[in-house]
Amino acid sequence: MSDTVTRTRGVESFARSEGRMAAALGAVLEHSRLARSGVARALRITASVVTPLGWSMAATVLAAFLGGYVGGWTELVAIAWAGVVLLGAALLFLIGRAPYSIGLEMSVHRVVVGERATAIVRVHNSSRRRLPGVSVEVPVGAGLVAVDMPGLRRSASFVDDLGVPTRRRGVVVVGPVRTVRGDPIGLVRKERVWADRTELFVHPRTISIPSMSTGLIRDLEGNPTRDLTTNDVSFNSLREYVPGDERRSIHWKSTAKTGTLMVRQFEETRRSHLMVVLSLRTGDFETDDEFELAVSVAGSLGVRAIRDGRTVSVVVSALTPTVARRRTPALRSLNTVTRPRLLDDLSTIEPVDHALGLADLAGLASDSVTGISVAFLVCGSTPTSRELRAAASRFSTGVEVVAVICEPDAAPSLRRVGELSVLTVGFLDDLQKSLARSKAA
């Protein structure tokens, strides 16, 4: 019996010993994990604030220590300790956190090419003590604007206006605003983001086209079509009755005179649907100026239609991948709900090498929209007359197709290529006169 008790106590003692060892091993592993996490966090923080010059200084200090103590060079040891003091002094500039309140505002969010736009940086000292000056950096497009903010006393504010470049159409990203703290030498650098970024839409220049310049469009307020129907508002002629005609279309006076049932024929009228097809293929434009002129022409046509309350569609090529452009052709319809929305979308487009050609784009546009009255094909000077005719042939019969060739500094002209009207525009102001000539013709 005593042997059994002894063995039982021995097992219990061994189990307790194993439990203590397991707990100790678990504690060691946990402390090791925490230590590794702390070291990794310290390394991340250090890497985020030390500049390349700072890392070079640290490597120089380490090399000086090794060379000084191993080789017995007193001068290197002195240089190493001087470097340590310099690194330590640089780290002191990162201590503390200034309670600034920094905001970013835009004077306007939409401008036309060449108009003035500014970004307003507001800094406020919300603390009860005087705060030292700090460097404020604001990314503006592809550039960076640095503002040296002076020291601010209690409840003081600092406002600075930054010019935003608007020489070219596009979307300019401004911000985010960040403050930079560091030592005068540039060994360490600490950034803090204060305000989110904002966007400035630089719209293409457009011209006001009078409503009479869109006389090519057929609608209830304009000209009737050549398509005949038995029920409309524009009377055309009489013809003999055929089975299936509505009895209300019978013209009884003519029937009494001729002794044969006669029915009225009308010219069909339609609600106008204007389509603007803008090519994005780089090969359709000789220069960048041609493309910018084409964007302005497309914007002018679309804006005029929106102001007149007409149904308008502005389509461009979709940016399909190079390997899939033959298998998955697509187009993009720009937002034409309001004038600013259309111009916002026009600010984002750029020419690309692998965009759909003019003929393919016109074919997809014709298939995607029904009831088109007039279509404008806007491109550069590169497409030939054969390519323009091929693009125009993609639209159904009865659609008036006008090709607008954008060639800067060229003399404005109007010519007919079969059923296609071809306008050449050298300046944006020529568009109004060219459309008037096309209407008269």
C-alpha positions in Angstrom: 0.0 0.0 0.0 2.8 2.3 0.9 4.5 1.6 -2.5 1.3 2.6 -4.3 1.1 5.9 -2.3 4.8 6.6 -3.0 4.4 6.0 -6.8 1.2 8.2 -6.8 3.0 11.1 -5.1 6.0 10.7 -7.4 3.7 11.0 -10.5 2.0 14.0 -9.0 5.3 15.7 -8.3 6.5 14.9 -11.8 3.3 16.3 -13.3 3.7 19.5 -11.2 7.3 19.8 -12.3 6.3 19.4 -16.0 3.5 22.0 -15.5 5.9 24.5 -14.1 8.4 23.9 -17.0 5.6 24.2 -19.5 4.4 27.5 -17.9 8.0 28.8 -17.8 8.6 27.8 -21.5 5.3 29.5 -22.5 6.3 32.6 -20.6 9.6 32.7 -22.3 8.0 32.2 -25.7 5.5 35.0 -25.0 8.2 37.4 -23.8 10.2 36.5 -26.9 7.2 37.2 -29.2 6.6 40.5 -27.4 10.3 41.4 -27.7 10.3 40.6 -31.4 7.2 42.6 -31.9 8.6 45.5 -30.0 11.9 45.4 -32.0 10.0 45.1 -35.3 7.8 48.1 -34.3 10.9 50.1 -33.3 12.6 49.3 -36.6 9.5 50.4 -38.5 9.3 53.7 -36.6 13.0 54.2 -37.1 12.8 53.4 -40.8 9.9 55.8 -41.2 11.8 58.8 -39.7 15.4 58.3 -40.7 16.4 59.7 -44.1 18.9 58.2 -46.5 21.4 60.8 -45.2 20.7 59.5 -41.6 21.3 55.9 -42.6 24.6 56.9 -44.2 25.6 58.7 -41.1 24.7 55.7 -38.9 26.8 53.4 -41.3 29.7 55.9 -41.1 29.5 55.9 -37.3 29.5 52.1 -37.1 32.5 51.9 -39.5 34.3 54.5 -37.5 33.8 52.6 -34.3 35.1 49.4 -35.8 38.1 51.0 -37.4 38.9 53.1 -34.4 38.8 50.4 -31.7 40.1 47.6 -33.8 42.8 49.5 -35.7 43.6 51.8 -32.8 42.8 55.0 -34.6 41.9 57.7 -32.1 40.7 60.0 -34.7 38.1 57.5 -36.0 36.9 57.0 -32.4 36.4 60.7 -32.0 34.6 60.9 -35.3 32.3 58.0 -34.2 31.3 59.6 -30.9 30.7 63.0 -32.6 28.4 61.2 -35.0 26.6 59.6 -32.1 26.1 63.0 -30.5 24.8 64.4 -33.8 22.3 61.5 -34.3 21.1 61.9 -30.7 20.6 65.6 -31.2 18.7 65.0 -34.4 16.3 62.7 -32.6 15.4 65.4 -30.1 13.7 67.4 -32.9 11.1 64.6 -33.2 10.0 64.7 -29.5 6.6 66.2 -28.8 3.5 66.8 -30.8 2.3 70.3 -31.7 -1.5 70.7 -31.4 -2.0 72.4 -34.8 -5.3 72.5 -36.6 -4.7 72.5 -40.4 -7.3 72.5 -43.2 -7.3 72.6 -46.9 -9.9 74.4 -49.1 -10.2 75.1 -52.8 -11.4 78.4 -54.1 -13.3 76.6 -56.8 -13.6 72.9 -57.8 -14.1 73.4 -61.6 -12.3 75.9 -63.9 -11.8 76.3 -67.6 -8.3 75.9 -69.0 -6.3 79.0 -68.2 -8.5 80.3 -65.4 -7.1 81.1 -62.0 -7.5 78.5 -59.2 -6.0 78.6 -55.7 -5.7 76.2 -52.8 -6.1 77.8 -49.3 -4.1 76.3 -46.4 -5.4 77.4 -43.0 -3.3 76.7 -39.8 -4.7 77.5 -36.3 -2.9 77.3 -33.0 -5.5 75.7 -30.7 -3.2 75.4 -27.7 -2.5 77.9 -24.9 1.1 78.3 -25.7 3.2 79.6 -28.5 4.0 77.0 -31.1 7.2 77.0 -33.2 7.2 77.3 -36.9 7.0 74.2 -39.1 7.3 73.2 -42.7 4.0 72.5 -44.5 4.0 70.5 -47.7 1.1 70.3 -50.1 1.3 68.0 -53.2 -0.2 69.9 -56.2 -0.5 67.6 -59.2 2.9 66.2 -60.0 4.6 68.9 -58.0 5.1 69.7 -54.4 4.6 73.1 -52.7 6.4 73.8 -49.5 5.2 76.5 -47.1 7.3 77.8 -44.3 4.8 78.5 -41.5 6.1 81.0 -38.9 5.6 80.5 -35.1 2.1 81.1 -33.9 1.1 82.6 -30.6 -1.9 81.5 -28.7 -5.2 81.2 -30.8 -3.4 82.7 -33.8 -3.9 81.6 -37.4 -1.9 81.5 -40.6 -3.4 81.5 -44.1 -1.6 80.9 -47.3 -2.9 80.8 -50.9 -1.3 78.3 -53.3 -1.6 78.7 -57.0 -2.8 75.6 -58.9 -1.7 75.1 -62.5 -4.5 75.1 -65.0 -2.6 75.4 -68.2 -3.7 71.9 -69.4 -7.1 70.2 -69.3 -7.3 67.4 -66.7 -7.9 66.6 -63.1 -5.4 68.1 -60.7 -5.1 66.4 -57.3 -4.3 68.8 -54.4 -3.2 67.4 -51.1 -3.1 65.8 -48.7 -1.5 68.5 -46.4 1.3 67.3 -44.2 3.6 68.9 -41.8 7.3 67.9 -41.7 9.5 68.0 -38.6 13.2 67.3 -38.7 16.7 68.4 -37.8 18.4 71.2 -39.7 20.9 68.8 -41.3 18.3 66.4 -42.6 19.1 63.2 -40.8 15.6 62.5 -39.6 12.2 63.5 -41.0 8.7 63.0 -39.5 5.6 63.6 -41.5 2.0 63.9 -40.3 -1.0 64.1 -42.6 -3.6 66.7 -41.6 -6.1 67.2 -44.4 -7.3 64.8 -47.2 -6.7 65.4 -50.8 -9.1 67.2 -53.1 -9.6 67.4 -56.8 -9.8 70.3 -59.2 -11.4 69.6 -62.6 -9.8 71.7 -65.4 -12.5 71.7 -68.1 -11.8 72.1 -71.8 -12.6 75.4 -73.4 -16.0 75.5 -75.1 -17.7 78.0 -77.3 -21.3 79.0 -77.2 -23.1 77.7 -80.3 -26.5 79.4 -81.1 -29.4 77.0 -81.3 -29.9 77.9 -84.9 -26.6 76.3 -85.7 -28.0 72.9 -84.9 -30.5 73.1 -87.7 -29.4 69.7 -89.0 -31.3 68.1 -86.1 -34.9 67.1 -86.9 -37.5 67.3 -84.1 -41.0 68.5 -83.5 -39.8 72.1 -83.3 -37.6 71.7 -86.4 -37.8 70.0 -89.8 -39.8 66.9 -90.6 -38.1 63.7 -91.9 -38.6 62.1 -95.3 -40.1 59.0 -93.8 -43.9 58.8 -94.5 -46.5 57.6 -91.9 -50.2 57.6 -91.6 -50.3 59.3 -88.2 -48.3 62.5 -87.5 -48.6 66.3 -87.6 -47.0 67.3 -90.8 -49.3 66.6 -93.8 -47.6 65.4 -97.0 -50.0 63.9 -99.6 -52.9 61.6 -100.3 -52.8 58.0 -101.6 -55.3 55.2 -102.2 -56.6 53.2 -99.3 -55.1 49.8 -98.7 -56.3 47.2 -96.3 -55.0 47.8 -92.8 -55.1 51.7 -93.0 -56.9 53.4 -90.1 -60.4 54.7 -91.0 -59.7 58.0 -89.3 -57.0 58.6 -91.9 -59.5 58.6 -94.8 -59.9 61.9 -96.5 -63.7 61.9 -97.2 -63.8 65.0 -99.5 -61.2 63.5 -101.8 -62.9 60.2 -101.7 -66.2 61.8 -102.7 -64.5 63.6 -105.7 -62.6 60.6 -107.0 -65.0 57.8 -106.0 -62.0 55.9 -104.5 -61.1 55.7 -100.8 -58.1 58.1 -100.2 -56.1 58.4 -97.0 -53.7 61.1 -95.7 -49.9 60.6 -95.6 -47.8 62.5 -93.1 -44.1 63.2 -92.9 -42.8 61.6 -89.7 -41.3 63.9 -87.1 -39.0 62.8 -84.4 -37.6 64.0 -81.1 -34.0 64.8 -81.9 -31.2 62.7 -80.6 -27.8 64.2 -81.0 -24.7 61.9 -80.9 -21.1 63.0 -80.6 -18.6 60.3 -81.3 -15.1 61.3 -80.1 -12.1 59.2 -81.1 -9.5 58.5 -78.5 -7.1 56.6 -80.7 -3.7 58.2 -80.9 -3.4 57.4 -84.6 -6.4 59.7 -85.4 -4.5 62.8 -84.3 -1.3 64.2 -85.6 -0.5 66.3 -82.5 -1.7 66.8 -78.9 -3.1 70.2 -80.0 -5.4 68.4 -82.4 -6.8 66.2 -79.6 -7.4 69.1 -77.3 -9.2 70.9 -80.1 -11.3 67.8 -80.7 -12.2 67.6 -77.0 -13.3 71.3 -77.0 -15.4 70.7 -80.1 -17.1 67.7 -78.6 -17.7 69.6 -75.4 -19.2 72.6 -77.3 -21.6 70.4 -79.2 -22.7 68.5 -76.1 -23.1 71.6 -73.9 -25.3 73.3 -76.5 -27.5 70.3 -76.8 -27.9 70.0 -73.0 -28.8 73.7 -72.7 -31.4 73.3 -75.4 -32.9 70.3 -73.6 -32.2 67.9 -76.4 -31.4 64.2 -75.9 -27.6 63.9 -76.4 -25.1 61.1 -76.2 -21.3 61.6 -76.1 -19.4 58.4 -76.5 -15.7 57.6 -76.6 -13.6 54.5 -76.8 -13.4 52.3 -73.7 -9.8 51.6 -72.6 -9.7 47.9 -73.3 -6.5 45.8 -72.6 -4.1 45.4 -75.5 -4.5 41.6 -75.7 -8.3 41.8 -75.6 -9.1 44.8 -77.8 -10.1 42.7 -80.7 -12.3 40.3 -78.7 -14.0 42.7 -76.3 -14.6 46.0 -78.1 -16.4 48.5 -76.0 -17.3 52.2 -75.7 -17.8 54.6 -72.9 -20.8 56.9 -72.6 -20.0 60.1 -70.9 -22.4 61.7 -68.4 -24.7 64.1 -70.1 -27.2 64.8 -67.3 -25.8 68.2 -66.7 -23.2 70.5 -68.3 -20.7 70.2 -65.4 -20.9 66.4 -65.4 -20.2 66.2 -69.1 -17.2 68.6 -68.8 -15.9 66.6 -65.7 -15.9 63.4 -67.8 -14.2 65.3 -70.7 -11.5 66.4 -68.3 -10.5 62.8 -67.6 -10.1 61.4 -71.1 -6.7 61.0 -72.7 -5.6 59.6 -76.1 -4.4 56.0 -76.1 -2.7 53.8 -78.7 -5.1 50.8 -78.4 -8.4 52.6 -78.4 -11.1 51.6 -81.0 -10.8 53.1 -84.4 -13.3 55.6 -85.7 -15.3 53.1 -87.8 -15.5 50.5 -85.0 -16.5 53.2 -82.5 -19.2 54.6 -84.8 -20.6 51.1 -85.3 -20.8 50.4 -81.6 -22.3 53.8 -81.0 -25.0 53.3 -83.7 -25.9 49.9 -82.2 -26.1 51.2 -78.6 -28.4 54.1 -79.3 -31.7 54.2 -81.3 -33.4 57.2 -82.8 -30.3 59.1 -83.7 -31.1 62.2 -85.8 -27.6 63.6 -86.4 -24.1 62.2 -85.5 -20.9 64.2 -85.3 -17.7 62.3 -85.8 -14.9 64.3 -84.1 -11.3 63.4 -84.9 -8.0 64.8 -86.0 -6.4 65.3 -89.4 -5.1 61.8 -89.8 -8.2 59.8 -91.0 -8.6 59.7 -94.7 -11.9 60.3 -96.7 -12.3 56.5 -97.1 -12.1 56.0 -93.3 -14.6 58.8 -92.7 -17.0 57.3 -95.2 -16.6 53.9 -93.6 -17.4 55.3 -90.2 -20.4 57.2 -91.5 -21.8 54.1 -93.2 -22.1 52.4 -89.8 -25.1 54.6 -89.1 -28.6 53.7 -90.4 -30.2 55.4 -93.3 -31.8 58.8 -92.5 -29.1 59.8 -89.9 -27.3 63.0 -90.9 -23.6 62.4 -90.3 -21.1 65.2 -90.0 -17.4 64.6 -89.6 -15.5 67.4 -87.8 -11.8 67.4 -88.7 -9.8 69.3 -86.0 -6.6 70.7 -87.5 -5.1 73.7 -85.6 -4.4 76.8 -87.7 -6.1 75.2 -90.8 -8.5 77.3 -92.8 -12.2 76.4 -92.0 -13.9 74.6 -94.9 -17.0 72.5 -95.8 -17.0 69.7 -98.3 -19.3 66.8 -99.2 -18.0 63.3 -99.5 -21.0 61.4 -100.8 -23.7 61.8 -98.2 -21.2 62.9 -95.6 -20.5 66.5 -94.6 -16.9 67.1 -93.7 -16.1 70.2 -91.6 -12.5 71.3 -91.1 -12.0 73.4 -88.0 -8.7 75.3 -87.4 -9.8 77.2 -84.3 -12.6 76.6 -81.9 -14.3 79.8 -82.9 -14.6 78.4 -86.5 -17.1 75.8 -85.3 -20.0 78.2 -85.2 -19.4 79.5 -88.7 -18.8 76.0 -90.1 -22.1 74.7 -88.6 -23.9 77.7 -90.0 -22.5 77.0 -93.5 -23.4 73.4 -93.2 -27.0 74.3 -92.3 -27.3 76.7 -95.2 -25.9 74.0 -97.6 
